[in-house]
């Protein structure tokens, strides 16, 4: 009976200490709006698809310039040089010699030109709107992955403390068990608890690494490189 009271008392004290330790932890200690905005800016600058939108906008702008400068396309210019050799050509008589110029005009092409310019401008507007939409999606994804990273970071810290407490408890119970102060059942329980704490810590480490890699995928940089 005394064995059980002693073991329960130890477990109860360890549980209280663990809960106090966990209660003092908060993710907000690591959260930074300034750093988060910097991550978003880095993602917009480096992520391939975000960079591709800048290229598409440049292409659309170039298309507007090309359409604007092509107003002379409906007009075609030609010239012909006729040599004066003082001979009379009965078949193709010509009164003029030397360079002769001609201009032809396609009214249909001229009338279509304003619509082509307007279409090019609308395509630029659409591309910019698509870029804005994607940047909003990218910003949301960066923020989500950043918060997930912070959550896993703090979870690992908590789990590390739980593991330390479990190790301390295990050493205490083992020592008392070897002295005959606690029964085998209590020693087995703390052994199982310690193994569970180790497994939980490994899982927390894996979750942290996974969330870090996931965030860095959008940044195309290591977090350590972004200050």
C-alpha positions as CSV (number, residue, x, y, z in Angstrom):
1,X,0.0,0.0,0.0
2,X,2.8,2.4,0.9
3,X,4.5,1.5,-2.4
4,X,1.4,2.6,-4.4
5,X,1.1,5.9,-2.4
6,X,4.7,6.7,-3.0
7,X,4.5,6.0,-6.7
8,X,1.2,7.9,-7.1
9,X,2.7,10.8,-5.2
10,X,5.7,10.9,-7.5
11,X,3.6,10.7,-10.6
12,X,1.3,13.4,-9.4
13,X,4.1,15.8,-8.7
14,X,5.7,15.1,-12.0
15,X,2.4,15.7,-13.8
16,X,1.9,19.0,-12.0
17,X,5.4,20.2,-13.0
18,X,4.8,19.2,-16.6
19,X,1.5,21.0,-16.8
20,X,3.0,24.2,-15.4
21,X,5.8,24.0,-17.9
22,X,3.4,23.5,-20.8
23,X,1.2,26.3,-19.6
24,X,4.1,28.8,-19.9
25,X,4.6,28.1,-23.6
26,X,2.9,30.2,-26.3
27,X,3.4,30.4,-30.1
28,X,3.1,34.1,-30.0
29,X,6.6,34.5,-28.6
30,X,8.0,33.4,-32.0
31,X,5.4,35.0,-34.2
32,X,6.4,38.2,-36.0
33,X,4.3,40.2,-38.5
34,X,7.3,41.9,-39.9
35,X,9.1,38.6,-40.5
36,X,6.0,37.1,-42.0
37,X,5.6,40.0,-44.5
38,X,9.3,39.5,-45.4
39,X,8.6,35.9,-46.2
40,X,5.7,36.8,-48.4
41,X,7.8,39.3,-50.3
42,X,10.6,36.7,-50.8
43,X,8.1,34.2,-52.1
44,X,6.6,36.7,-54.6
45,X,10.1,37.6,-55.8
46,X,11.5,34.0,-56.1
47,X,8.7,31.5,-56.7
48,X,8.8,30.5,-60.4
49,X,5.2,30.9,-61.1
50,X,5.1,34.4,-59.5
51,X,8.1,35.4,-61.7
52,X,6.3,34.0,-64.7
53,X,3.5,36.5,-64.2
54,X,6.0,39.3,-64.5
55,X,7.1,37.9,-67.8
56,X,3.6,37.6,-69.1
57,X,2.9,41.2,-68.1
58,X,6.0,42.3,-70.0
59,X,4.9,40.4,-73.1
60,X,1.4,42.0,-72.9
61,X,3.0,45.5,-72.7
62,X,5.2,44.7,-75.7
63,X,2.1,43.6,-77.6
64,X,0.4,46.9,-76.9
65,X,3.4,48.8,-78.1
66,X,3.6,46.6,-81.3
67,X,-0.1,47.1,-82.0
68,X,0.2,50.9,-81.4
69,X,3.2,51.3,-83.7
70,X,1.7,49.2,-86.5
71,X,-0.8,51.8,-87.7
72,X,1.1,52.1,-91.0
73,X,0.5,48.4,-91.8
74,X,-2.7,49.1,-93.9
75,X,-0.4,51.2,-96.2
76,X,2.1,49.6,-98.4
77,X,4.7,51.4,-100.4
78,X,6.5,50.3,-103.6
79,X,8.8,51.8,-106.1
80,X,10.0,50.9,-109.6
81,X,13.0,52.1,-111.5
82,X,12.7,52.5,-115.3
83,X,15.9,53.2,-117.2
84,X,16.0,55.8,-119.9
85,X,17.8,54.2,-122.9
86,X,16.4,56.5,-125.5
87,X,14.7,53.5,-127.2
88,X,11.1,53.5,-128.1
89,X,9.1,50.5,-126.6
90,X,6.1,50.1,-128.9
91,X,4.7,47.2,-126.7
92,X,5.0,49.0,-123.3
93,X,5.4,52.7,-124.0
94,X,6.2,54.8,-121.0
95,X,6.3,58.6,-120.6
96,X,8.3,58.6,-117.3
97,X,11.7,57.1,-116.6
98,X,13.7,56.8,-113.4
99,X,12.3,55.9,-110.0
100,X,8.5,55.6,-109.8
101,X,6.7,55.3,-106.4
102,X,3.4,53.8,-105.5
103,X,1.1,53.6,-102.4
104,X,-1.6,51.1,-101.8
105,X,-4.2,51.2,-99.0
106,X,-6.1,48.4,-97.2
107,X,-9.1,50.1,-95.5
108,X,-10.2,46.9,-93.8
109,X,-6.9,46.5,-92.0
110,X,-7.0,50.1,-90.9
111,X,-10.5,49.7,-89.4
112,X,-9.5,46.6,-87.5
113,X,-6.4,48.3,-85.9
114,X,-8.3,50.1,-83.0
115,X,-9.9,46.8,-82.0
116,X,-6.5,45.1,-82.0
117,X,-5.0,47.8,-79.8
118,X,-8.0,47.6,-77.4
119,X,-7.7,43.9,-77.2
120,X,-4.0,44.1,-76.4
121,X,-4.8,46.5,-73.5
122,X,-7.5,44.3,-72.2
123,X,-5.2,41.3,-72.2
124,X,-2.7,43.3,-70.1
125,X,-5.5,44.1,-67.6
126,X,-6.5,40.4,-67.4
127,X,-2.9,39.3,-66.9
128,X,-2.5,41.9,-64.1
129,X,-5.7,40.7,-62.4
130,X,-4.6,37.1,-62.6
131,X,-1.3,38.1,-61.1
132,X,-3.0,39.8,-58.2
133,X,-5.2,36.8,-57.7
134,X,-2.2,34.4,-57.6
135,X,-0.3,36.7,-55.3
136,X,-3.2,36.6,-52.8
137,X,-3.2,32.8,-53.0
138,X,0.6,32.7,-52.6
139,X,0.4,35.1,-49.6
140,X,-2.2,33.0,-47.9
141,X,-0.2,29.8,-48.5
142,X,3.0,31.3,-47.1
143,X,1.2,32.5,-44.0
144,X,-0.5,29.2,-43.5
145,X,2.8,27.2,-43.8
146,X,4.6,29.7,-41.6
147,X,2.0,29.3,-38.8
148,X,2.2,25.5,-39.3
149,X,6.0,25.7,-38.9
150,X,5.7,27.8,-35.7
151,X,3.1,25.4,-34.3
152,X,5.4,22.4,-35.0
153,X,8.3,24.3,-33.6
154,X,6.6,24.9,-30.3
155,X,5.1,21.5,-30.2
156,X,8.6,20.1,-30.4
157,X,9.7,22.3,-27.6
158,X,6.8,21.1,-25.5
159,X,7.5,17.5,-26.4
160,X,11.1,17.9,-25.5
161,X,10.2,19.1,-22.0
162,X,7.7,16.2,-21.6
163,X,10.5,13.8,-22.6
164,X,12.9,15.4,-20.1
165,X,10.3,15.1,-17.4
166,X,9.6,11.5,-18.4
167,X,13.3,10.7,-18.2
168,X,13.6,12.3,-14.8
169,X,10.5,10.4,-13.6
170,X,11.9,7.2,-15.0
171,X,15.3,7.6,-13.3
172,X,13.5,8.4,-10.0
173,X,11.2,5.4,-10.2
174,X,14.0,3.1,-11.3
175,X,16.1,4.1,-8.4
176,X,13.3,3.6,-5.9
177,X,12.4,0.3,-7.6
178,X,15.9,-0.9,-7.2
179,X,15.7,0.0,-3.5
180,X,12.4,-1.9,-3.2
181,X,10.4,1.3,-2.5
182,X,8.0,0.9,-5.5
183,X,6.5,-2.2,-7.1
184,X,7.4,-3.6,-10.6
185,X,4.1,-2.3,-12.1
186,X,5.0,1.3,-11.4
187,X,8.5,0.8,-12.9
188,X,6.9,-0.7,-16.0
189,X,4.5,2.1,-16.3
190,X,7.1,4.8,-16.3
191,X,9.2,2.8,-18.8
192,X,6.2,2.7,-21.2
193,X,5.6,6.4,-20.6
194,X,9.3,7.2,-21.4
195,X,9.2,5.2,-24.6
196,X,5.9,7.0,-25.6
197,X,7.6,10.3,-25.0
198,X,10.5,9.4,-27.2
199,X,8.2,8.3,-30.0
200,X,6.2,11.5,-29.7
201,X,9.4,13.6,-29.8
202,X,10.5,11.9,-33.0
203,X,7.1,12.5,-34.6
204,X,7.3,16.2,-33.5
205,X,10.8,16.5,-35.0
206,X,9.6,15.0,-38.3
207,X,6.6,17.3,-38.4
208,X,8.8,20.3,-37.8
209,X,11.3,19.4,-40.6
210,X,8.4,18.7,-43.0
211,X,6.7,22.0,-42.3
212,X,10.1,23.8,-42.7
213,X,10.8,22.2,-46.1
214,X,7.2,23.0,-47.2
215,X,7.6,26.7,-46.3
216,X,11.0,26.9,-48.0
217,X,9.6,25.4,-51.1
218,X,7.6,28.7,-51.6
219,X,10.5,30.8,-50.6
220,X,13.1,29.1,-52.8
221,X,15.4,29.9,-50.0
222,X,16.4,28.5,-46.6
223,X,14.8,30.1,-43.6
224,X,18.2,30.7,-42.2
225,X,19.0,33.0,-45.2
226,X,16.1,35.3,-44.5
227,X,16.8,37.7,-41.6
